[in-house]
Amino acid sequence: MVLRRVLASAALVAGSAATNFAQFSSSGYGLSVNVPSDTASSGSGSIYLQISAPSGTQWIGFGQGSQMSGSNMLVVYASDSSNVTVSPRLGANHVEPKLNSDAQVSVLEGTGIDSNGNLVANIRCDSCLSWSGGSMDPTDSSSKWIYAYKSGDALDSTSTSADITQHDSNGEFKLDLTTGTGGSSSNPFFASSDDSSSTAAAGTTGTATATGTHATAPGSDITGSVSSSAATATSTSGVSSPLTSSSPSSTGDEVESDPNKGTRTAHAILMPLVFVVLFPLSALTIYLPYQEKVRRVHAPLQVVSIILMLVGLGMGVKLANKLGEIDGYHQVVGFVVVAWMVIFQPALGLAQHLNFRRNGTRSPMGHGHRWVGRAMMLLGIVNGGLGFMQAGKVGSEETPTYAVIVYSVVAVVIFIIYLAVVIFAPALAARKNASRGAVTEKPIRPKSQGYEMHSRAADQRA
């Protein structure tokens, strides 16, 4: 760390007068970052960011960090037909980020919506090197960032706490901040002959709305409107051109739009397969007219189901750790259900099996295996729905409408099949045994009825 700062300081001595930018762009969405020489050498102070987005963008957000949880975010959306709102927010799990009232952000001259509908926000951030939940080294050659955007109708809101809907796409990238180090301009994005008077800003630290009334932001030479509910600036000299559009070759390294997609998909396939299909159908094998059904069919299928469930659990834990949701309601319920199905359910089933081999009867272990097992299967299916809710709104990228429909339809069909077998299979078996007219002198072991599910059958002991 010390060596890196020394090298950075040496580079600053050679070209501290130049204004440089570390840049990223993807599909017209861009971020340019300038680290002033003093900030880089001291490790503290302000940095400057330009966020740009193409016409038709409902909102665009960039955040510092590798994941949403704990990320320091700047979200930009239209405040009206010519201006934009800059909203500083803190990422919290996989839900809508909320306003960060402690942020120190100024919106600079050149901010607004240009004649082509492009959104441009020139920002000075005084709290982007340290925030609640994280920090950033201004000399980091591989700083981690995330981004997300939503296309659609303009929000047209001056409130920094306006609700934003689920993003259309998101991703991660890294910026070499050393390539954006240099200069000392109070607005490196806007060319002016008189730099000290070329900016108009709105801070987010004010206590009263004063949109349209000029005031001075404490500790700076930036003038503009100060507001606790709005962070907008009206450009008096035109909107800046997006810097990333003029130099796309200097963009950062983009990763896939959703780096967790593979893990998310694996978890979303395995767990519904286990709880909606395999566990219920494996349980129904107990009604098969086969004497060795428990040992050769029921138990092996349940073992396979448990193995797949553990693989699905691993995918879920990996995803939850990346999203910071390991203690979410979906995860907690899942841990409880999986623990029961792995530890207690097989133990109760084995105890009932041994009791049945000795006595040919039900036992308390059999009752527990049956009824608690059913309850856990049902809870697992409900928890799948909670997982959809946690992932995002129905119709979003993380929660496609077709996935919810397929899950619901299959769950209903399996439930109807399960209910039909549980109700009618014992009655058919009893009728079959009654037609045989078999009479014995001692309790007999069921042959064609369920296993621990039912009492003794009027059938001959095998």
N, C-alpha and C positions, 0 to 999 in steps of 0.2 A: 504494500500500500504506500509506504513512504517513498520507495523508489519510483513508483508510478507518478506520484505527485511531483517529485523532483524533475522527472522527464517532462511532465506536462508544463511545469514552470519554465523549463528551458525552452520549450517550444513557444511559450507565450512571449518570452523576451525577444525571439526572432520575428514574431509577427503579431504583436498585441494590437496593432492598429486595424488589422483586417477583421471583417465580420464574416464569419463562416457559419454554415448550417449543417447539422446532421439531419438527414431526410429519409422519409419513408413514404411510399405511395402504393396504392392498390386499387384498381378499378376507379380511379378518379378521386379516391379519398386519400388525403395527404397530411403529413405532419412534418414540420420543420422546427428544429430546436437550435437555439443559439445560447451558448454558455459564455457570459462575459469573462474577460480575462481575470478580473478581480475575484469573481465567484470561483473560477477554476483553481486559482492559486490559494485561496483561503479555505475552500471546501464548504463555504456557506454563502448565502446571498440569493439574489434573484436569477432566474433564467427566463428566456423568452421563447414562446411557442406560437407557431401559426398552424391552425387547423383549417383545412379546406375540404369541401365536399361538393359534388356535382349537383346540378339542378334536379329536383325531384326527391331530394333527401329530406326525410322527416326529422331525423336527428343523427348526429355522428358523435362518437365518444372515443377518446383515447385515455388509457390509464397506465400508470407506472406500476410494474410488477408482472409476475408470470401468470397470475390468476386473478379472478374477480374479487375473491375474498381478500380484504385488506388493501385493495388497489386504490391509489389516489387518482381520481378520474376528473376529466374536463369534458363535459357534454355540451354540444352546440346545436341550437335549433333556431328557427326563424322567430323573431318577435313581432315582425310585421312584414310588409312587402319589400322593405329595403334594409332592415336591420336584423341582427341576430342577438340571441341571449346566450351567455356563457354561464354554465351551471357547474360549479365544483362539487363533486360528490365522492362519497366513500363506498367502495364495493363491499357488500356483505352477503356472503354465500351466493347462491344462484338466483337472486331475486333483484327486483328493481333497486338500483343504488339510490341512496338518500342524500339530500343536501348536506354538505360539510360546512357547517356554520363557522368553523374555525379557520377555513381557508383564507388566504390573503392573495387575492387575484385582481388584477387590473386589466380592463379591456382597452386596447390602444386604438389610436387613429388608424384608418384604413380598414377597419372592421365593417362588415355589412354584407349585402347581397348585390352582386354585380349585375350588369345588364343581361347576362346569359343565365342568371338564376343560380350561379355558384355561391355557396356559403363560404365566407372567409372570416376567421376570427384571429386577430393579432392579440396576444395575451402576454402580460408580464405576471409571472407567478413567484411570489415571495415565500411560498410554503411548499415548494415542490421538491426540496431536498430532504425534508423531514416532515412526516405527518403521522397521525395516529394510525399505527399499523405497519409503518415501514419507513424506509429512507432510500436515498439515491446518491451515489458518489458522482459528482459532476465531471470527474475524469475517467469514468468507467468506459472502457472500449467495447463493452458488450452488455450495455444496460438493457433490461428486460421491459417490454411494453406489451400491452394488449389493445385491441380496438374492436369496435362493434358499430353497426349502423342499421338504420331502418329507413326504407324507402316509403314514400307516401305523401299525403297532403301535409302542408306546413302546420306546425303546432300553433303558430302565431300567439306566443305567450311571452310576457316579460318576466314571469315568475321563475326563479331559479329552482323551485321545488315542483315544477309542473310534472305531471305523470307522463312517463314515456312507456310505450308498449314494447313487447318482446322484439329483440333485434332480428333482422333477416339473416345476417351473417356476422361472424366474429373471427378473430385470429390473434396470433402472437407474432412478435418480431423482436429483433434486437437492433439497437442503435449504437454506433461508435461515437460517443459524445466528444471524443477528442477531435473529430473532424468538424465539429460545430463550435469549437472553442475560439474565442478571439473577439475583439471589439469592445466598445463601451457605450454604444448608442442606447438611448432610452427608448428607442423604437427601431430596431434593426430591420423591420419589414417595410417601413414606409419612407420613401426618399423625400427629403425636404431640405431646403437651404438653411432653415432655422430649426434644427432638431429639437431644441429645448421647448419650442412652442408648437410643435407639430402634432401633439398627441392630445386626445380627449378620452378620458377613461371613466369607468364605473367600477368602484371597488365593491367587494361583497362584505365589507366589515362595518358598514354604516348602520345606524339604528333607526333612521327615518327615510322614507321614500322621498326622493327629491329629483325625480326624473325631469330633465329639462332645466334644472337649476344648477348653475356651475358652482363647484366647490373644489377645494384642494384636498387631495388624498394625503394623509399625514406622512411625513418623511419622504416626500417625493416632489418632483416638479411637474407631475401629471395633473392636469385639470380636467374636470368633467362632472358628471352627475354621480352622486354617492347614494347607494340604495341597498337595503337589506333584502329586498324582494325582487330586485331586477339588476342584471349586470349587462347593460346594453350601452352601445356607444354609437352616436350618429356621426358618420364620416362627413367632414366638411370639405375634404380634398379628394374624394373618390375612394373607391374600394381597392385595396391592394390586389395585385395579381397573385394567384397561388404559386408559391416558389417551386413546389414539386413538379408543376406542369412544365416548367422551363428546363428542368434538369432531371429527367426520370432515371438517368443512369446512376445517380447517386442515392437511389432509394435503398432502404434496408432489406434484410433477408426475410421474406414472408414465409410463414409456415401455413399448413392447411387451415382452412377457415374454422374448423372445429377440431383441435388436436386430440380431443377426448372422444371423438366419434366412434372409433373402433371399440374402445372399452365400453362406452355407453350402449352401443348396439349389441355387443356380446352379453352384457348384463340384462338388457331388455329382451333378449331372446331366451336365454337360459332359464331365468327365474319364472317367467310365465309358463314356459314349457314344463317345468317341474311342478309348479303348484296348481296350474289350471288343467294340465293334461296327465302327467305321469303319476303323481301321487293319488289322485282320485281313481284313475283306471287301474292302477296297481292294487288299490284297496279293494276294488270290485272283483279281483281274481279270487278272493276268498269264497266267492259264491260259485265257482266253477265245479261241475260234477266230477271232480277228480280227487282221489284220496290223498295224493301227495302234493296238493296244490300249494300248501303253505311252504313247505321246504323247497320245492323245485320251481315254483312260479312266483308266489307272492313275495317271499323274502328276497330272492335275487333281484326282482324288479325294483323293490324298494331300496336295495343297496345301490343300484345304478342311479336311482333318482337322487339319493343322498349325495353321491359323488358329484353329479351334475350341479346339485344345489350348492355344494361347497365351492365349485369352480365359479358359479355365478356370484356367490358371496365375495370371493376374491376380487372379481371384476368390480363389484359394487364398492368394496372398501377402497380399492385403488382410485376409482372415480371420485368417491366422497372426499378422500384426502386431497386430491387435486383441487376440488371445488370448495374445500373448507366446510364440508357438511357432515362430518363424521358423527356429529351428535344431533343430526336432524331427526324429525319424527319418523320419517320413512326408514331411516337407518336403525333407530332404536327398536322399532317394532320388528324389523327384519332380524336383528340380532337375537331377540327373544324367541322368535319362531324357529330360526335355524338351530339355536341351542337345544330347544325341545326336540326337534325332529332328529337331531344327531345323537343326543345323549339319552333322553328319557323314553322316547317313543320306541326305539329298538329294544331297550332294556325291558320295558313293560311287555312288549310282544314276545320276547324270549321267555320271560317268566310265565306268561300265559301258556306258551307252547309246552313248557316243561310240566306245568300243572295239568294240562290237558292230556299229555302222554301218560301221566300217572292216574288221573281220576276221570278223565273224559267229561269234565265239567267246566263251566265258566269260573272265573275268579275275579277278585277286585282288580288285579292287574289287567285282566282282559277288558273289564269295563273301562278302566282308565285309558288303555290303548285305543279302544274304539272311540269313546266320546271326546277325549281331549285331542286325539289325533284328528278327528273331524273338525273340531274347533280351530286347530292350528292350520289346517288346510284352508278353511274359510278365511281366517285372519291373514294368511299369506296372500290369498286372492285379493282381499280388500287392500292390503298393503301395496299390491301392484298398482291399484288405482291411485293410492297416495303418491307412489313414485311418479306417475304421470303428472300429477298436480305439482310436485316439487320440480320436475324438469322444466315446466313452462306451460303457457296457455295452450289449449288445444288448437291445433292449426299452425303452431310455430315449428321451427326447424327441429327442436328437440322433442316435440310432442306432435307428430303428424296425426291428422284426423283419422287416416286409414288405420293407424296402429291402435288407436283407442277403440275404433269400431270392431276390428278383428278381435282384440282382447275381450271385449264385452260379449260379442256373439259367441265365441268359443266357450267362454266361461258359462254362459247361459245354457248352451247345448250340453256341455259336460254335466252341469248341475241337474238338468232334466234326466239325462241318462242315469246318473248316480241315484237320484231319488227313485226312479222307476225300478232299478235293480234292487235297491234296498227294501222297497215296499213289496214288490211282487215275487222276487226270488224265494224268500222263505215260505211264502204261501204256496207256491208251486211245489217246493220240496216237501212240505208237510202233506199236501194232497197226494204226492207220489208215494210217500211212506205209508199213508193211510190205506192206499189202494193195495199195498203189498200185504197188509194185515199181519205184519210181523209182531210177535210177542216174545219177550225175553224175561228172564228171572232177575236180572240186575241191570243197573244203569249201563247204557251203551254209548259208544263214541259216535258222533255224527259222521256220516260218510258223504252225503250229498248236500248238506246244508252248510251254512257259514261256519267259520272256525270259532274264535273267541266271541263272535258276534251273537251267538245264540245258545240256548240251553240244550240239554241232551235231546237227541233225536230218537224217534221210535223206530230205529233201524237196527240192524244186527251189528254188533261190535266187529270190527275188521281185525 
